[in-house]
Each structure stands twice: as C-alpha cells, then as structure tokens.
C-alpha cells in the first residue's frame, strides 16, 4: 500500500522559502498570491498484510523518530 506523508513547517514558524517563492511569483506578474508554504512529500510502501492500526503505528513511529522534527514541523498522511 502506497502512503504519502506531507511535512511542512508549523504555521507559527517563519517560512523563508515560501516568502522567496511568493516574491518570485510576484516578480513574474502573478499578483495576489500570499502565504505560500513549501513542504516536502514522502512516499513509501507498507506491506499489504498489516491492519490499519499497525499501519498507523508504523507511520507515526517513523515520523516521530526520523521524518519529522515535531518542534517546528507538522505532518499529514494523505493516503
């Protein structure tokens, strides 16, 4: 089963990359685009023989131990 995990900085954390993207788009003539946030997407395959609770536990553990810095980042499982 293919899982996608979206990781981004928490809303209260300054997002300098998003600001650069916003300024660049503005310079290219795209007006009114604001509050741009950049994140990262991680895709991984889980074994099909796991139940939903086991899958949730593996994803949560992987995010907390390696993939996400929970001090400044948040994550969302997209599917």
N, C-alpha and C positions, 0 to 999 in steps of 0.2 A: 504494500500500500504506500503510495507516494504522499508524503506530508510536506507542506510548505509552512515555514515559520518566518513571519515578518518581524524584524527587530528594528526599533527606532529609538532615538533619544526621547526621554520623558518630556512632556510639554513644557515644564518649567526650566529645562536645560537649554541654554543658548545653542542655536543650530547654525554655526558659521557656514557650513557647506550649503545649506538651504538659502542663506542670505546671498551667497555668491551666485547661485543659480537664479534667484529672484532678480538680482541686479543685471545679470547677463541677459535674461529674457526681456527685461525692460529695455536694455540697450538694443536688442534686436527688434523692438517695436511691439512686443507683447505687453500691453498695458493692463493694469488691474489684477495681475496675478500676485497674490500675497500669501504670507505664512507658509512658504514652501518648506517641507521637511524631507530630508533624504534618509532612507533606511537601507537595510540590507535584507535580502531574501535568501533563506537557506532551504534547500530541498533535500529530502532524504527518504529512503525506502525503509519501511518497517516490515517485519515478517507478517504474512497474512494470518498465521495461526494464533496470533495474540488477540485477547479480548480487548474491548475498548478501555477498560481500567488499566490494563497492562500497557497499552499504547500511551495513554495519558501519563502514566508514571514514568515511562522511558523518556518521553518528550520533556516533561517537567524537570527531570533529573539532568538530562543533557543540557538544557537551557541554563539551569542554575549552576552547574559545575563548570561549563565551558563556553557556551554560545552567547550568553547574555551577562552583561555587567549590570546587575539589578540595582546598583546605586544610581546609575544615570540612564539606564535603558529599560524599555518595556518590550514585551513580545506578544504576538498574537498568532495562534495556529490557524492557518487559512484552509487547511484540508489535506 
